[in-house]
Amino acid sequence: MSTWTEYDPVQGLIEHNAYDDETKRFVVHKMQDVSALLDRNQELRNSGATDAGIKRGLWLYASIPLVIQYELLSKYGLNIHDKNHTGRIFDVINRDYPYLKTTAKHHSSPRNN
């Protein structure tokens, strides 16, 4: 079995990789220290700082770290870059990842997303 680790200092992302020669399968584990981002999200949520953007059509609803983007894709089949997934992403964030929100307000998109 071959193993190696990669590190992205910009994102703080650590990736442990393994390749099994017998099964011809890769196993990838991604880890990221998101404590500073979660603290920032909580500060923004508590202050209401992002709520003013709603009236201008701009709203920072959540800040989603890379490891959660990967999890949304692998666990729910949701790609944050696909506008067709927006409504379902709001639902999943509100239900399973409320700590990613930068607002105390609740948003949902039409059910066809």
Secondary structure, 3 states (H helix, E strand, C coil): CEEEEEEECCCCEEEEEEEECCCCEEEEEEEECCHHHHHHHHHHHHHCCCHHHHHHCCCCCECCCHHHHHHHHHHHCCCCCCHHHHHHHHHHHHHHCHHHECCCCCCCCCCCC
